[in-house]
């Protein structure tokens, strides 16, 4: 089995940039797996800026759900991000338990490959409690999935205002 690194933090805390820098320090040709579903033009622009920041040494894969179907053995791979990946599962049925189990199964299949995985995720539970029931359910889902990944991770890094704090 390879190595698992989890990078977490709030929005615009520097998570993706840190993951990319770390990947490039470990490999001259890392893989970037983008899990986002592009919902609108504003988000399309965010994706474009992310892509522009990465150079030609990256192998880019767009995969909204089934990460394990890609052969990443022997590679250093950034998975960006767990939040958007879970969203893709959750919006199919909005059932927290079913989504969590499906995501765990897919995660386990993915990490069965001999690779270095750098997962980027959000600490959405660090903010206030939402007045929206669906958002509260998703916050719970994300928190439980983050715990699951962190429990299997070799390293966990918390990003705060662009500063990396090693947690594990």
PATORKOL-93686 format. One record per atom (N, C-alpha, C, O): residue number from 1; residue in one letter; atom name; x, y, z. Coordinates in steps of 0.02 Angstrom, whole numbers, plus 50000, padded with zeros to 5 digits. Layout:
N
PT   num   residuo   atomo      c1      c2      c3
PT   NUM         a      CA       X       Y       Z
...
This chain:
168
PT   num   residuo   atomo      c1      c2      c3
PT     1         x       N   50042   49941   50000
PT     1         x      CA   50000   50000   50000
PT     1         x       C   50044   50062   50000
PT     1         x       O   50101   50060   50024
PT     2         x       N   50018   50117   49973
PT     2         x      CA   50055   50178   49968
PT     2         x       C   50048   50221   50030
PT     2         x       O   50047   50196   50087
PT     3         x       N   50043   50286   50019
PT     3         x      CA   50039   50335   50073
PT     3         x       C   49977   50377   50062
PT     3         x       O   49957   50391   50006
PT     4         x       N   49946   50398   50118
PT     4         x      CA   49887   50441   50116
PT     4         x       C   49902   50504   50156
PT     4         x       O   49922   50501   50214
PT     5         x       N   49890   50560   50124
PT     5         x      CA   49897   50625   50157
PT     5         x       C   49831   50661   50149
PT     5         x       O   49803   50665   50094
PT     6         x       N   49805   50688   50204
PT     6         x      CA   49742   50726   50203
PT     6         x       C   49759   50799   50219
PT     6         x       O   49791   50813   50269
PT     7         x       N   49737   50844   50175
PT     7         x      CA   49745   50916   50186
PT     7         x       C   49676   50945   50194
PT     7         x       O   49635   50940   50149
PT     8         x       N   49663   50977   50251
PT     8         x      CA   49597   51003   50267
PT     8         x       C   49602   51076   50288
PT     8         x       O   49657   51101   50304
PT     9         x       N   49546   51109   50289
PT     9         x      CA   49544   51179   50310
PT     9         x       C   49482   51213   50280
PT     9         x       O   49442   51181   50247
PT    10         x       N   49477   51277   50292
PT    10         x      CA   49420   51315   50267
PT    10         x       C   49430   51336   50195
PT    10         x       O   49482   51323   50164
PT    11         x       N   49379   51369   50167
PT    11         x      CA   49383   51394   50099
PT    11         x       C   49438   51447   50095
PT    11         x       O   49447   51487   50141
PT    12         x       N   49476   51444   50041
PT    12         x      CA   49530   51492   50026
PT    12         x       C   49584   51492   50080
PT    12         x       O   49617   51542   50092
PT    13         x       N   49594   51434   50112
PT    13         x      CA   49646   51428   50162
PT    13         x       C   49713   51407   50133
PT    13         x       O   49763   51407   50168
PT    14         x       N   49714   51389   50068
PT    14         x      CA   49775   51368   50036
PT    14         x       C   49783   51293   50028
PT    14         x       O   49838   51269   50014
PT    15         x       N   49729   51256   50036
PT    15         x      CA   49731   51183   50034
PT    15         x       C   49756   51157   49966
PT    15         x       O   49802   51116   49964
PT    16         x       N   49725   51179   49913
PT    16         x      CA   49743   51153   49846
PT    16         x       C   49815   51171   49828
PT    16         x       O   49852   51130   49802
PT    17         x       N   49834   51232   49842
PT    17         x      CA   49903   51253   49826
PT    17         x       C   49953   51211   49865
PT    17         x       O   50004   51190   49837
PT    18         x       N   49939   51199   49928
PT    18         x      CA   49983   51157   49970
PT    18         x       C   49987   51087   49941
PT    18         x       O   50041   51058   49937
PT    19         x       N   49930   51059   49922
PT    19         x      CA   49928   50991   49894
PT    19         x       C   49970   50987   49830
PT    19         x       O   50007   50939   49820
PT    20         x       N   49963   51037   49788
PT    20         x      CA   50001   51038   49725
PT    20         x       C   50076   51044   49738
PT    20         x       O   50115   51009   49707
PT    21         x       N   50096   51088   49784
PT    21         x      CA   50167   51096   49801
PT    21         x       C   50195   51031   49829
PT    21         x       O   50251   51011   49811
PT    22         x       N   50157   50999   49872
PT    22         x      CA   50179   50936   49902
PT    22         x       C   50187   50883   49849
PT    22         x       O   50236   50846   49848
PT    23         x       N   50138   50877   49805
PT    23         x      CA   50141   50827   49751
PT    23         x       C   50202   50838   49707
PT    23         x       O   50236   50790   49689
PT    24         x       N   50215   50900   49689
PT    24         x      CA   50274   50915   49647
PT    24         x       C   50339   50902   49683
PT    24         x       O   50390   50888   49650
PT    25         x       N   50339   50907   49749
PT    25         x      CA   50400   50891   49787
PT    25         x       C   50413   50816   49789
PT    25         x       O   50469   50794   49801
PT    26         x       N   50360   50776   49777
PT    26         x      CA   50365   50703   49780
PT    26         x       C   50371   50670   49711
PT    26         x       O   50393   50613   49706
PT    27         x       N   50353   50707   49658
PT    27         x      CA   50353   50678   49591
PT    27         x       C   50360   50733   49538
PT    27         x       O   50330   50787   49545
PT    28         x       N   50400   50720   49486
PT    28         x      CA   50404   50769   49432
PT    28         x       C   50343   50770   49386
PT    28         x       O   50332   50816   49348
PT    29         x       N   50301   50717   49391
PT    29         x      CA   50241   50713   49349
PT    29         x       C   50182   50685   49388
PT    29         x       O   50161   50628   49376
PT    30         x       N   50155   50725   49435
PT    30         x      CA   50099   50701   49475
PT    30         x       C   50033   50700   49435
PT    30         x       O   50029   50727   49380
PT    31         x       N   49983   50669   49465
PT    31         x      CA   49916   50665   49438
PT    31         x       C   49870   50710   49479
PT    31         x       O   49875   50713   49540
PT    32         x       N   49826   50744   49444
PT    32         x      CA   49776   50786   49477
PT    32         x       C   49708   50759   49458
PT    32         x       O   49689   50760   49399
PT    33         x       N   49670   50735   49507
PT    33         x      CA   49603   50710   49495
PT    33         x       C   49553   50762   49520
PT    33         x       O   49548   50775   49580
PT    34         x       N   49519   50792   49474
PT    34         x      CA   49469   50844   49489
PT    34         x       C   49401   50810   49495
PT    34         x       O   49378   50777   49448
PT    35         x       N   49369   50818   49552
PT    35         x      CA   49305   50785   49565
PT    35         x       C   49245   50830   49553
PT    35         x       O   49188   50807   49561
PT    36         x       N   49256   50891   49535
PT    36         x      CA   49202   50940   49530
PT    36         x       C   49155   50928   49472
PT    36         x       O   49176   50909   49417
PT    37         x       N   49092   50939   49485
PT    37         x      CA   49042   50945   49433
PT    37         x       C   49034   51020   49421
PT    37         x       O   49022   51057   49469
PT    38         x       N   49041   51042   49360
PT    38         x      CA   49038   51114   49345
PT    38         x       C   48964   51134   49339
PT    38         x       O   48930   51115   49291
PT    39         x       N   48941   51173   49388
PT    39         x      CA   48870   51191   49392
PT    39         x       C   48853   51255   49354
PT    39         x       O   48798   51262   49327
PT    40         x       N   48901   51302   49350
PT    40         x      CA   48885   51366   49318
PT    40         x       C   48949   51400   49294
PT    40         x       O   49004   51373   49302
PT    41         x       N   48942   51458   49263
PT    41         x      CA   49000   51493   49233
PT    41         x       C   49050   51517   49286
PT    41         x       O   49110   51515   49274
PT    42         x       N   49026   51540   49343
PT    42         x      CA   49071   51563   49396
PT    42         x       C   49116   51505   49418
PT    42         x       O   49176   51514   49427
PT    43         x       N   49086   51446   49425
PT    43         x      CA   49126   51388   49447
PT    43         x       C   49173   51366   49391
PT    43         x       O   49229   51344   49404
PT    44         x       N   49150   51371   49329
PT    44         x      CA   49193   51354   49271
PT    44         x       C   49256   51398   49272
PT    44         x       O   49311   51374   49256
PT    45         x       N   49249   51461   49291
PT    45         x      CA   49306   51506   49296
PT    45         x       C   49354   51484   49352
PT    45         x       O   49414   51487   49344
PT    46         x       N   49326   51463   49408
PT    46         x      CA   49368   51438   49463
PT    46         x       C   49410   51378   49439
PT    46         x       O   49470   51373   49453
PT    47         x       N   49377   51333   49403
PT    47         x      CA   49412   51274   49376
PT    47         x       C   49467   51295   49328
PT    47         x       O   49523   51269   49331
PT    48         x       N   49452   51343   49285
PT    48         x      CA   49501   51367   49237
PT    48         x       C   49563   51395   49272
PT    48         x       O   49619   51382   49252
PT    49         x       N   49552   51434   49325
PT    49         x      CA   49608   51463   49363
PT    49         x       C   49650   51408   49396
PT    49         x       O   49712   51413   49397
PT    50         x       N   49618   51357   49422
PT    50         x      CA   49654   51300   49451
PT    50         x       C   49697   51266   49398
PT    50         x       O   49755   51251   49409
PT    51         x       N   49667   51254   49340
PT    51         x      CA   49703   51221   49285
PT    51         x       C   49762   51263   49261
PT    51         x       O   49815   51236   49246
PT    52         x       N   49751   51327   49256
PT    52         x      CA   49803   51373   49233
PT    52         x       C   49864   51373   49279
PT    52         x       O   49921   51379   49257
PT    53         x       N   49851   51365   49344
PT    53         x      CA   49905   51365   49394
PT    53         x       C   49950   51304   49386
PT    53         x       O   50010   51308   49401
PT    54         x       N   49922   51249   49363
PT    54         x      CA   49962   51188   49354
PT    54         x       C   49994   51188   49285
PT    54         x       O   49964   51212   49237
PT    55         x       N   50053   51161   49281
PT    55         x      CA   50089   51160   49217
PT    55         x       C   50080   51094   49180
PT    55         x       O   50040   51052   49199
PT    56         x       N   50118   51087   49126
PT    56         x      CA   50112   51028   49082
PT    56         x       C   50138   50964   49114
PT    56         x       O   50126   50909   49087
PT    57         x       N   50173   50968   49170
PT    57         x      CA   50198   50908   49202
PT    57         x       C   50143   50868   49237
PT    57         x       O   50155   50811   49259
PT    58         x       N   50084   50896   49242
PT    58         x      CA   50028   50863   49276
PT    58         x       C   49988   50821   49227
PT    58         x       O   49977   50841   49169
PT    59         x       N   49967   50762   49250
PT    59         x      CA   49916   50723   49214
PT    59         x       C   49850   50740   49247
PT    59         x       O   49841   50730   49307
PT    60         x       N   49804   50767   49208
PT    60         x      CA   49739   50789   49235
PT    60         x       C   49685   50738   49218
PT    60         x       O   49678   50717   49161
PT    61         x       N   49647   50719   49269
PT    61         x      CA   49591   50674   49261
PT    61         x       C   49530   50707   49292
PT    61         x       O   49533   50731   49349
PT    62         x       N   49475   50708   49256
PT    62         x      CA   49412   50732   49283
PT    62         x       C   49369   50671   49298
PT    62         x       O   49351   50633   49253
PT    63         x       N   49351   50663   49362
PT    63         x      CA   49312   50605   49383
PT    63         x       C   49267   50625   49441
PT    63         x       O   49292   50640   49495
PT    64         x       N   49203   50627   49429
PT    64         x      CA   49156   50651   49480
PT    64         x       C   49142   50601   49535
PT    64         x       O   49126   50621   49591
PT    65         x       N   49147   50535   49521
PT    65         x      CA   49127   50487   49573
PT    65         x       C   49174   50427   49580
PT    65         x       O   49198   50412   49634
PT    66         x       N   49188   50393   49525
PT    66         x      CA   49220   50327   49530
PT    66         x       C   49295   50333   49521
PT    66         x       O   49323   50314   49469
PT    67         x       N   49328   50358   49572
PT    67         x      CA   49400   50371   49571
PT    67         x       C   49440   50307   49560
PT    67         x       O   49492   50309   49527
PT    68         x       N   49416   50251   49586
PT    68         x      CA   49455   50189   49584
PT    68         x       C   49459   50158   49514
PT    68         x       O   49498   50112   49504
PT    69         x       N   49420   50183   49467
PT    69         x      CA   49425   50154   49400
PT    69         x       C   49486   50177   49362
PT    69         x       O   49500   50154   49306
PT    70         x       N   49523   50223   49391
PT    70         x      CA   49585   50248   49360
PT    70         x       C   49645   50213   49392
PT    70         x       O   49651   50209   49453
PT    71         x       N   49690   50189   49350
PT    71         x      CA   49751   50157   49374
PT    71         x       C   49801   50211   49394
PT    71         x       O   49830   50245   49352
PT    72         x       N   49811   50218   49460
PT    72         x      CA   49856   50269   49486
PT    72         x       C   49916   50237   49521
PT    72         x       O   49954   50272   49555
PT    73         x       N   49925   50172   49513
PT    73         x      CA   49981   50137   49546
PT    73         x       C   50047   50169   49528
PT    73         x       O   50061   50185   49470
PT    74         x       N   50088   50178   49579
PT    74         x      CA   50154   50206   49570
PT    74         x       C   50155   50281   49560
PT    74         x       O   50209   50309   49549
PT    75         x       N   50098   50314   49564
PT    75         x      CA   50094   50386   49551
PT    75         x       C   50081   50425   49615
PT    75         x       O   50057   50398   49665
PT    76         x       N   50098   50488   49613
PT    76         x      CA   50079   50535   49665
PT    76         x       C   50017   50571   49639
PT    76         x       O   50018   50600   49585
PT    77         x       N   49962   50568   49677
PT    77         x      CA   49898   50591   49652
PT    77         x       C   49864   50638   49701
PT    77         x       O   49856   50621   49760
PT    78         x       N   49844   50696   49677
PT    78         x      CA   49803   50742   49716
PT    78         x       C   49730   50730   49698
PT    78         x       O   49712   50729   49639
PT    79         x       N   49689   50719   49749
PT    79         x      CA   49617   50712   49740
PT    79         x       C   49586   50777   49767
PT    79         x       O   49587   50789   49827
PT    80         x       N   49559   50818   49722
PT    80         x      CA   49534   50883   49742
PT    80         x       C   49464   50892   49715
PT    80         x       O   49456   50904   49655
PT    81         x       N   49413   50887   49756
PT    81         x      CA   49416   50881   49828
PT    81         x       C   49363   50833   49853
PT    81         x       O   49316   50815   49817
PT    82         x       N   49370   50812   49915
PT    82         x      CA   49324   50765   49946
PT    82         x       C   49254   50796   49952
PT    82         x       O   49204   50761   49942
PT    83         x       N   49250   50860   49967
PT    83         x      CA   49185   50893   49975
PT    83         x       C   49144   50888   49911
PT    83         x       O   49085   50869   49913
PT    84         x       N   49174   50905   49855
PT    84         x      CA   49138   50902   49791
PT    84         x       C   49123   50830   49771
PT    84         x       O   49071   50816   49741
PT    85         x       N   49170   50786   49786
PT    85         x      CA   49161   50715   49771
PT    85         x       C   49100   50688   49809
PT    85         x       O   49057   50655   49780
PT    86         x       N   49095   50703   49874
PT    86         x      CA   49038   50681   49914
PT    86         x       C   48973   50712   49888
PT    86         x       O   48920   50680   49888
PT    87         x       N   48976   50775   49867
PT    87         x      CA   48917   50808   49839
PT    87         x       C   48889   50768   49781
PT    87         x       O   48828   50762   49774
PT    88         x       N   48933   50742   49738
PT    88         x      CA   48911   50704   49680
PT    88         x       C   48874   50640   49700
PT    88         x       O   48827   50620   49666
PT    89         x       N   48894   50609   49755
PT    89         x      CA   48859   50550   49781
PT    89         x       C   48793   50571   49815
PT    89         x       O   48741   50541   49804
PT    90         x       N   48798   50622   49856
PT    90         x      CA   48742   50643   49899
PT    90         x       C   48682   50666   49859
PT    90         x       O   48625   50653   49878
PT    91         x       N   48693   50701   49804
PT    91         x      CA   48637   50728   49766
PT    91         x       C   48599   50675   49728
PT    91         x       O   48546   50689   49700
PT    92         x       N   48624   50614   49726
PT    92         x      CA   48586   50559   49695
PT    92         x       C   48527   50538   49737
PT    92         x       O   48474   50523   49712
PT    93         x       N   48538   50537   49804
PT    93         x      CA   48483   50513   49846
PT    93         x       C   48473   50551   49912
PT    93         x       O   48423   50541   49946
PT    94         x       N   48519   50595   49929
PT    94         x      CA   48516   50635   49990
PT    94         x       C   48506   50592   50053
PT    94         x       O   48473   50614   50100
PT    95         x       N   48533   50532   50052
PT    95         x      CA   48530   50489   50110
PT    95         x       C   48601   50485   50138
PT    95         x       O   48646   50458   50105
PT    96         x       N   48611   50511   50197
PT    96         x      CA   48677   50516   50227
PT    96         x       C   48709   50447   50236
PT    96         x       O   48767   50437   50217
PT    97         x       N   48672   50400   50264
PT    97         x      CA   48701   50334   50278
PT    97         x       C   48721   50298   50214
PT    97         x       O   48776   50271   50209
PT    98         x       N   48677   50299   50164
PT    98         x      CA   48694   50265   50101
PT    98         x       C   48752   50299   50066
PT    98         x       O   48796   50265   50039
PT    99         x       N   48753   50366   50066
PT    99         x      CA   48808   50403   50035
PT    99         x       C   48874   50389   50070
PT    99         x       O   48924   50378   50037
PT   100         x       N   48873   50389   50136
PT   100         x      CA   48935   50376   50173
PT   100         x       C   48962   50307   50158
PT   100         x       O   49022   50299   50148
PT   101         x       N   48919   50257   50157
PT   101         x      CA   48942   50189   50143
PT   101         x       C   48969   50182   50071
PT   101         x       O   49019   50150   50060
PT   102         x       N   48935   50213   50023
PT   102         x      CA   48958   50211   49954
PT   102         x       C   49026   50246   49947
PT   102         x       O   49070   50221   49913
PT   103         x       N   49033   50303   49979
PT   103         x      CA   49096   50340   49975
PT   103         x       C   49153   50302   50010
PT   103         x       O   49209   50300   49984
PT   104         x       N   49139   50271   50066
PT   104         x      CA   49191   50231   50100
PT   104         x       C   49213   50173   50057
PT   104         x       O   49273   50159   50051
PT   105         x       N   49165   50139   50026
PT   105         x      CA   49182   50082   49981
PT   105         x       C   49227   50106   49924
PT   105         x       O   49277   50074   49908
PT   106         x       N   49208   50161   49893
PT   106         x      CA   49248   50187   49837
PT   106         x       C   49316   50210   49860
PT   106         x       O   49366   50198   49826
PT   107         x       N   49320   50242   49918
PT   107         x      CA   49384   50263   49947
PT   107         x       C   49429   50202   49959
PT   107         x       O   49488   50203   49941
PT   108         x       N   49401   50150   49989
PT   108         x      CA   49440   50090   50004
PT   108         x       C   49466   50057   49940
PT   108         x       O   49523   50033   49938
PT   109         x       N   49425   50055   49888
PT   109         x      CA   49448   50028   49823
PT   109         x       C   49505   50070   49794
PT   109         x       O   49553   50043   49768
PT   110         x       N   49498   50135   49800
PT   110         x      CA   49550   50180   49774
PT   110         x       C   49616   50170   49809
PT   110         x       O   49668   50162   49777
PT   111         x       N   49615   50171   49875
PT   111         x      CA   49679   50168   49912
PT   111         x       C   49710   50099   49913
PT   111         x       O   49764   50090   49939
PT   112         x       N   49675   50050   49885
PT   112         x      CA   49703   49984   49878
PT   112         x       C   49761   49983   49827
PT   112         x       O   49800   49936   49825
PT   113         x       N   49764   50036   49787
PT   113         x      CA   49819   50043   49739
PT   113         x       C   49882   50065   49775
PT   113         x       O   49879   50101   49825
PT   114         x       N   49939   50044   49750
PT   114         x      CA   50003   50064   49779
PT   114         x       C   50023   50132   49751
PT   114         x       O   50058   50137   49701
PT   115         x       N   49999   50184   49784
PT   115         x      CA   50011   50253   49761
PT   115         x       C   50014   50299   49821
PT   115         x       O   49996   50280   49876
PT   116         x       N   50036   50360   49809
PT   116         x      CA   50033   50412   49860
PT   116         x       C   49973   50456   49843
PT   116         x       O   49969   50484   49788
PT   117         x       N   49926   50460   49890
PT   117         x      CA   49865   50499   49880
PT   117         x       C   49866   50559   49926
PT   117         x       O   49878   50553   49986
PT   118         x       N   49853   50617   49897
PT   118         x      CA   49847   50679   49935
PT   118         x       C   49774   50702   49926
PT   118         x       O   49755   50726   49873
PT   119         x       N   49735   50694   49979
PT   119         x      CA   49665   50713   49977
PT   119         x       C   49656   50784   50004
PT   119         x       O   49684   50802   50055
PT   120         x       N   49617   50824   49968
PT   120         x      CA   49600   50892   49989
PT   120         x       C   49528   50891   50011
PT   120         x       O   49485   50864   49976
PT   121         x       N   49514   50919   50069
PT   121         x      CA   49445   50921   50094
PT   121         x       C   49433   50986   50131
PT   121         x       O   49479   51024   50145
PT   122         x       N   49370   50999   50147
PT   122         x      CA   49351   51059   50183
PT   122         x       C   49327   51042   50253
PT   122         x       O   49297   50989   50264
PT   123         x       N   49340   51086   50299
PT   123         x      CA   49313   51080   50367
PT   123         x       C   49250   51122   50371
PT   123         x       O   49248   51174   50404
PT   124         x       N   49197   51099   50337
PT   124         x      CA   49136   51139   50335
PT   124         x       C   49100   51140   50402
PT   124         x       O   49058   51183   50413
PT   125         x       N   49115   51093   50445
PT   125         x      CA   49085   51092   50511
PT   125         x       C   49115   51141   50560
PT   125         x       O   49093   51145   50618
PT   126         x       N   49165   51178   50539
PT   126         x      CA   49198   51227   50583
PT   126         x       C   49158   51291   50588
PT   126         x       O   49170   51332   50633
PT   127         x       N   49111   51301   50543
PT   127         x      CA   49070   51362   50544
PT   127         x       C   49009   51353   50589
PT   127         x       O   49006   51306   50629
PT   128         x       N   48962   51397   50581
PT   128         x      CA   48900   51393   50620
PT   128         x       C   48856   51336   50596
PT   128         x       O   48868   51307   50543
PT   129         x       N   48805   51321   50634
PT   129         x      CA   48757   51269   50616
PT   129         x       C   48707   51300   50567
PT   129         x       O   48676   51351   50581
PT   130         x       N   48698   51268   50510
PT   130         x      CA   48653   51292   50459
PT   130         x       C   48580   51287   50480
PT   130         x       O   48562   51243   50519
PT   131         x       N   48539   51332   50456
PT   131         x      CA   48466   51328   50468
PT   131         x       C   48433   51281   50418
PT   131         x       O   48374   51265   50425
PT   132         x       N   48471   51257   50368
PT   132         x      CA   48445   51213   50317
PT   132         x       C   48459   51140   50335
PT   132         x       O   48517   51122   50347
PT   133         x       N   48407   51098   50336
PT   133         x      CA   48415   51028   50356
PT   133         x       C   48461   50989   50310
PT   133         x       O   48502   50949   50333
PT   134         x       N   48456   51000   50244
PT   134         x      CA   48499   50965   50197
PT   134         x       C   48572   50984   50208
PT   134         x       O   48616   50940   50206
PT   135         x       N   48586   51048   50220
PT   135         x      CA   48655   51069   50233
PT   135         x       C   48681   51038   50297
PT   135         x       O   48739   51018   50300
PT   136         x       N   48640   51034   50349
PT   136         x      CA   48662   51001   50411
PT   136         x       C   48679   50928   50399
PT   136         x       O   48728   50902   50425
PT   137         x       N   48637   50894   50358
PT   137         x      CA   48651   50824   50342
PT   137         x       C   48717   50817   50305
PT   137         x       O   48757   50773   50319
PT   138         x       N   48728   50862   50256
PT   138         x      CA   48790   50858   50218
PT   138         x       C   48851   50874   50262
PT   138         x       O   48903   50843   50254
PT   139         x       N   48844   50921   50307
PT   139         x      CA   48898   50937   50354
PT   139         x       C   48916   50876   50396
PT   139         x       O   48975   50861   50407
PT   140         x       N   48865   50840   50419
PT   140         x      CA   48878   50778   50457
PT   140         x       C   48914   50727   50413
PT   140         x       O   48964   50698   50434
PT   141         x       N   48889   50718   50352
PT   141         x      CA   48919   50670   50305
PT   141         x       C   48992   50687   50294
PT   141         x       O   49036   50643   50300
PT   142         x       N   49006   50749   50279
PT   142         x      CA   49076   50771   50266
PT   142         x       C   49119   50759   50328
PT   142         x       O   49175   50734   50322
PT   143         x       N   49094   50776   50386
PT   143         x      CA   49133   50766   50447
PT   143         x       C   49150   50693   50458
PT   143         x       O   49207   50676   50476
PT   144         x       N   49101   50649   50448
PT   144         x      CA   49114   50577   50457
PT   144         x       C   49162   50550   50405
PT   144         x       O   49205   50508   50421
PT   145         x       N   49156   50574   50342
PT   145         x      CA   49202   50550   50290
PT   145         x       C   49273   50577   50303
PT   145         x       O   49321   50540   50294
PT   146         x       N   49278   50639   50325
PT   146         x      CA   49344   50666   50342
PT   146         x       C   49377   50626   50398
PT   146         x       O   49437   50612   50396
PT   147         x       N   49337   50606   50448
PT   147         x      CA   49364   50565   50502
PT   147         x       C   49387   50497   50476
PT   147         x       O   49439   50472   50496
PT   148         x       N   49349   50469   50430
PT   148         x      CA   49366   50404   50401
PT   148         x       C   49433   50408   50364
PT   148         x       O   49477   50366   50373
PT   149         x       N   49440   50460   50322
PT   149         x      CA   49502   50468   50285
PT   149         x       C   49560   50482   50333
PT   149         x       O   49614   50453   50326
PT   150         x       N   49549   50527   50381
PT   150         x      CA   49602   50545   50429
PT   150         x       C   49625   50484   50469
PT   150         x       O   49685   50479   50485
PT   151         x       N   49579   50439   50485
PT   151         x      CA   49598   50380   50524
PT   151         x       C   49644   50334   50485
PT   151         x       O   49682   50295   50514
PT   152         x       N   49642   50337   50419
PT   152         x      CA   49684   50295   50376
PT   152         x       C   49745   50332   50349
PT   152         x       O   49790   50302   50320
PT   153         x       N   49745   50398   50360
PT   153         x      CA   49799   50439   50333
PT   153         x       C   49864   50431   50373
PT   153         x       O   49864   50422   50434
PT   154         x       N   49919   50435   50336
PT   154         x      CA   49985   50436   50367
PT   154         x       C   50000   50506   50394
PT   154         x       O   50035   50513   50444
PT   155         x       N   49974   50557   50360
PT   155         x      CA   49983   50626   50381
PT   155         x       C   49918   50664   50372
PT   155         x       O   49879   50650   50326
PT   156         x       N   49905   50711   50418
PT   156         x      CA   49849   50757   50411
PT   156         x       C   49876   50827   50422
PT   156         x       O   49910   50841   50471
PT   157         x       N   49859   50871   50375
PT   157         x      CA   49882   50940   50378
PT   157         x       C   49821   50985   50379
PT   157         x       O   49776   50978   50338
PT   158         x       N   49820   51032   50426
PT   158         x      CA   49767   51083   50430
PT   158         x       C   49795   51148   50402
PT   158         x       O   49847   51172   50425
PT   159         x       N   49760   51176   50354
PT   159         x      CA   49780   51241   50326
PT   159         x       C   49741   51296   50360
PT   159         x       O   49679   51294   50363
PT   160         x       N   49778   51346   50385
PT   160         x      CA   49747   51404   50417
PT   160         x       C   49779   51466   50388
PT   160         x       O   49838   51479   50400
PT   161         x       N   49741   51505   50350
PT   161         x      CA   49766   51567   50321
PT   161         x       C   49830   51558   50282
PT   161         x       O   49876   51598   50286
PT   162         x       N   49834   51504   50244
PT   162         x      CA   49893   51490   50203
PT   162         x       C   49950   51457   50240
PT   162         x       O   50004   51446   50211
PT   163         x       N   49941   51442   50304
PT   163         x      CA   49993   51412   50344
PT   163         x       C   49975   51339   50358
PT   163         x       O   49919   51325   50381
PT   164         x       N   50022   51295   50344
PT   164         x      CA   50011   51223   50356
PT   164         x       C   50027   51205   50428
PT   164         x       O   50081   51220   50452
PT   165         x       N   49980   51172   50461
PT   165         x      CA   49990   51148   50530
PT   165         x       C   49984   51073   50528
PT   165         x       O   49931   51046   50511
PT   166         x       N   50037   51037   50546
PT   166         x      CA   50035   50965   50545
PT   166         x       C   49996   50940   50605
PT   166         x       O   50011   50957   50662
PT   167         x       N   49944   50900   50591
PT   167         x      CA   49901   50872   50643
PT   167         x       C   49921   50801   50661
PT   167         x       O   49919   50781   50719
PT   168         x       N   49940   50764   50609
PT   168         x      CA   49959   50693   50618
PT   168         x       C   50017   50677   50573
PT   168         x       O   50041   50620   50572
